[in-house]
Amino acid sequence: MPHVLLIEDDASVRDGMELVLRRHGYGVETAATGEEALALLAGERGAPVELAVLDLMLPGMDGFEVCRRIRARTASLPIIMLTARGDDQDIVAGLEAGADDYVVKPVTAPVLEARIRAALRRAEPAAGPGTAGAGVGAGAGRADHGDRTEHGGLVIDRAGLTVTKHGTPIALPPTELRVLLELSAAPGRVLTREQLLASVWDHTFLGDSRLVDAAVGRLRAKIEDVPARPRYVQTVRGFGYRFGPL
């Protein structure tokens, strides 16, 4: 039974969401403030959680800061940011803080539950997306070693779901790891934002292309020497992204 942490200061909203999620078989931990949520995640009370639903407008520490502090502690916990402010600036800021997805209030229970299921699927420690493409058609600067591929010092292990650069491990949240796996499965092949939304987020509507751009930005910050001049994850203007060629 997956455990979800609801971080929401409005008691009526929090209680309603908790009731819905419990009816769908989730274990639920709740926190009314960011400070309370961080204390819970630090293990001071409650069970380990597998996903956080984070309200943006909280008393005291806001959702942006809570998200950043969670990310500083762990790369593996999926975070869905829940915000009543649906303008681009807030959404982009939330994604850049490390959220894997965002949902604009008001949201229906089926939509929220579907987004939670999709985020949990992305975090599953199974063979990553694009695994079938591993080992096919090694390109320039790429060396295949079974489930491991090396691209100019960047080693991607599709079985172990790990990434190292020049021997140094790089901790990637599930969403960023899946973006990297999708793109690197076929170096040089362009994937549109819509294709990445469908394969990584299970989304098919165009309005969420910001999810892709934000995840690529966070990924570049971790794997590129100079994120503004990316070597691995390159933009193909007007189309989308590709991995290399290096």
C-alpha positions as CSV (number, residue, x, y, z in Angstrom):
1,M,0.0,0.0,0.0
2,P,1.7,3.2,-1.1
3,H,2.0,5.9,1.5
4,V,1.4,9.5,0.5
5,L,2.3,12.6,2.4
6,L,-0.2,15.4,2.1
7,I,1.2,18.8,2.9
8,E,-1.8,21.1,3.0
9,D,-2.7,23.8,5.5
10,D,-6.5,23.9,4.8
11,A,-8.0,21.3,7.1
12,S,-11.1,20.8,5.0
13,V,-9.1,20.3,1.8
14,R,-6.6,18.1,3.6
15,D,-9.3,15.9,5.2
16,G,-11.2,15.6,1.9
17,M,-8.0,14.5,0.0
18,E,-7.1,12.1,2.8
19,L,-10.5,10.5,2.7
20,V,-10.4,10.1,-1.1
21,L,-6.9,8.6,-1.1
22,R,-7.7,6.2,1.7
23,R,-10.7,5.0,-0.3
24,H,-8.3,4.3,-3.2
25,G,-6.1,2.2,-1.0
26,Y,-3.3,4.6,-0.1
27,G,-1.8,5.0,3.3
28,V,-1.8,8.7,4.1
29,E,0.3,10.9,6.4
30,T,-0.6,14.6,6.7
31,A,1.1,17.8,7.6
32,A,-0.3,21.3,8.0
33,T,3.0,23.1,7.5
34,G,6.2,22.6,5.7
35,E,8.1,22.4,9.0
36,E,5.8,19.6,10.1
37,A,6.3,17.7,6.8
38,L,10.1,18.0,7.0
39,A,10.1,16.7,10.6
40,L,8.0,13.7,9.5
41,L,10.3,12.9,6.6
42,A,13.2,13.1,8.9
43,G,11.7,10.1,10.7
44,E,10.5,11.8,13.8
45,R,7.1,10.3,13.5
46,G,5.0,8.3,11.0
47,A,5.8,5.7,8.3
48,P,8.2,6.3,5.4
49,V,6.3,7.9,2.5
50,E,6.6,7.1,-1.2
51,L,5.2,10.4,-2.6
52,A,4.5,13.9,-1.4
53,V,1.6,16.1,-2.5
54,L,2.8,19.6,-1.6
55,D,0.6,22.7,-1.4
56,L,2.4,25.8,-2.6
57,M,0.9,28.4,-0.3
58,L,1.7,27.3,3.2
59,P,2.0,29.3,6.4
60,G,5.6,29.9,7.4
61,M,7.9,28.1,5.0
62,D,6.3,28.1,1.5
63,G,6.0,25.2,-0.8
64,F,9.0,26.3,-2.9
65,E,11.3,26.1,0.1
66,V,9.8,22.9,1.3
67,C,10.4,21.3,-2.1
68,R,14.0,22.5,-2.2
69,R,14.6,21.1,1.3
70,I,13.1,17.8,0.4
71,R,15.2,17.6,-2.7
72,A,18.3,18.4,-0.7
73,R,17.6,15.3,1.5
74,T,16.5,12.9,-1.2
75,A,16.4,12.7,-5.0
76,S,14.1,9.7,-5.0
77,L,10.8,11.0,-3.5
78,P,8.3,12.0,-6.1
79,I,6.8,15.4,-5.4
80,I,3.5,16.7,-6.9
81,M,3.1,20.4,-6.3
82,L,-0.5,21.5,-5.7
83,T,-1.1,25.2,-6.4
84,A,-4.1,27.5,-6.7
85,R,-1.9,29.9,-8.6
86,G,-1.8,28.6,-12.1
87,D,0.3,31.3,-13.7
88,D,3.4,30.3,-15.6
89,Q,5.8,32.0,-13.1
90,D,4.6,30.0,-10.1
91,I,4.5,26.7,-12.0
92,V,7.9,27.1,-13.5
93,A,9.3,28.1,-10.1
94,G,7.8,25.0,-8.5
95,L,9.2,22.7,-11.2
96,E,12.6,24.3,-10.9
97,A,12.5,23.8,-7.2
98,G,12.4,20.1,-7.9
99,A,8.8,19.1,-8.2
100,D,8.1,16.2,-10.6
101,D,4.6,17.4,-11.5
102,Y,2.1,20.1,-10.7
103,V,-1.6,20.2,-10.4
104,V,-3.6,23.4,-10.4
105,K,-6.5,23.7,-7.9
106,P,-9.3,23.0,-8.0
107,V,-8.7,19.5,-8.9
108,T,-11.0,16.5,-9.0
109,A,-10.2,13.4,-7.1
110,P,-9.9,11.2,-10.2
111,V,-7.3,13.6,-11.8
112,L,-5.3,13.9,-8.6
113,E,-5.3,10.1,-8.1
114,A,-4.3,9.5,-11.7
115,R,-1.3,11.9,-11.3
116,I,-0.3,10.2,-8.1
117,R,-0.4,6.8,-9.8
118,A,1.6,8.1,-12.8
119,A,4.3,9.6,-10.4
120,L,4.5,6.3,-8.5
121,R,5.0,4.3,-11.7
122,R,7.8,6.6,-12.7
123,A,9.5,6.0,-9.3
124,E,9.2,2.2,-9.5
125,P,12.7,0.6,-9.4
126,A,12.0,-1.5,-12.4
127,A,13.8,-1.6,-15.8
128,G,13.8,2.0,-17.0
129,P,12.0,3.3,-20.1
130,G,14.0,2.9,-23.3
131,T,15.7,-0.2,-22.0
132,A,14.8,-2.0,-25.2
133,G,16.9,0.5,-27.1
134,A,20.0,-0.1,-25.1
135,G,22.8,-1.7,-27.0
136,V,21.4,-1.0,-30.4
137,G,23.3,1.1,-32.8
138,A,26.2,2.5,-30.8
139,G,27.0,6.0,-32.0
140,A,30.0,8.2,-32.0
141,G,31.4,8.6,-28.5
142,R,29.3,5.7,-27.1
143,A,30.5,2.4,-25.7
144,D,28.1,-0.4,-24.8
145,H,28.7,-2.9,-22.0
146,G,25.5,-4.8,-21.8
147,D,23.1,-2.8,-19.7
148,R,25.8,0.0,-19.2
149,T,26.4,2.6,-21.9
150,E,29.1,5.2,-21.8
151,H,28.8,8.5,-23.5
152,G,31.9,10.7,-23.2
153,G,32.5,10.0,-19.5
154,L,28.8,9.7,-18.6
155,V,27.9,6.1,-17.7
156,I,24.3,5.1,-17.7
157,D,23.4,1.7,-16.1
158,R,19.9,0.7,-17.2
159,A,19.8,-2.3,-15.0
160,G,21.0,-0.7,-11.9
161,L,19.3,2.7,-12.7
162,T,22.4,4.6,-11.8
163,V,24.4,7.3,-13.5
164,T,28.0,8.2,-13.0
165,K,30.1,10.9,-14.6
166,H,33.9,10.3,-14.6
167,G,33.3,7.8,-11.9
168,T,31.3,10.1,-9.6
169,P,27.7,9.0,-8.9
170,I,25.0,11.4,-9.8
171,A,21.8,11.2,-7.9
172,L,18.8,11.8,-10.2
173,P,15.1,11.9,-9.1
174,P,13.0,9.3,-10.9
175,T,11.6,11.8,-13.4
176,E,15.0,13.2,-14.5
177,L,16.4,9.7,-14.7
178,R,13.6,8.6,-17.0
179,V,14.1,11.6,-19.2
180,L,17.7,10.6,-19.5
181,L,16.9,7.0,-20.2
182,E,14.4,7.9,-22.9
183,L,16.8,10.3,-24.7
184,S,19.9,8.2,-24.4
185,A,18.3,5.0,-25.6
186,A,18.8,6.3,-29.2
187,P,21.5,9.0,-29.3
188,G,20.9,11.5,-32.0
189,R,17.2,10.8,-32.3
190,V,15.0,13.8,-31.6
191,L,12.1,13.3,-29.2
192,T,9.4,15.9,-29.1
193,R,8.1,17.3,-25.9
194,E,4.8,15.5,-26.5
195,Q,6.6,12.2,-26.9
196,L,8.5,12.7,-23.7
197,L,5.3,13.7,-21.9
198,A,3.6,10.6,-23.0
199,S,6.5,8.2,-22.2
200,V,7.8,9.8,-19.0
201,W,4.7,11.5,-17.4
202,D,1.9,9.6,-19.0
203,H,0.5,13.0,-20.1
204,T,-0.7,13.7,-23.6
205,F,-1.9,17.3,-23.5
206,L,0.3,20.1,-24.8
207,G,-0.2,22.4,-21.8
208,D,2.3,20.4,-19.7
209,S,5.3,20.9,-22.0
210,R,6.8,23.0,-19.2
211,L,7.2,19.8,-17.2
212,V,9.6,18.6,-19.9
213,D,11.6,21.8,-20.1
214,A,11.9,22.1,-16.3
215,A,13.1,18.5,-16.0
216,V,15.6,18.9,-18.8
217,G,16.9,22.0,-17.1
218,R,17.4,20.2,-13.8
219,L,19.0,17.3,-15.5
220,R,21.4,19.5,-17.4
221,A,22.4,21.2,-14.1
222,K,23.5,17.8,-12.8
223,I,25.2,16.1,-15.8
224,E,26.5,18.9,-18.0
225,D,29.8,20.6,-17.5
226,V,28.2,23.9,-18.7
227,P,24.4,23.6,-18.6
228,A,24.0,26.7,-20.9
229,R,26.1,24.8,-23.5
230,P,24.8,21.3,-23.1
231,R,26.9,18.4,-24.5
232,Y,24.6,15.5,-23.7
233,V,21.0,16.8,-23.7
234,Q,20.6,19.1,-26.6
235,T,17.7,21.3,-27.7
236,V,16.5,20.9,-31.3
237,R,14.7,24.2,-31.7
238,G,11.1,23.9,-32.8
239,F,11.1,20.1,-32.2
240,G,12.3,18.9,-28.8
241,Y,15.4,17.3,-27.4
242,R,18.0,14.7,-28.4
243,F,20.9,13.0,-26.6
244,G,24.2,14.0,-28.3
245,P,25.8,13.4,-30.7
246,L,28.8,14.0,-28.6
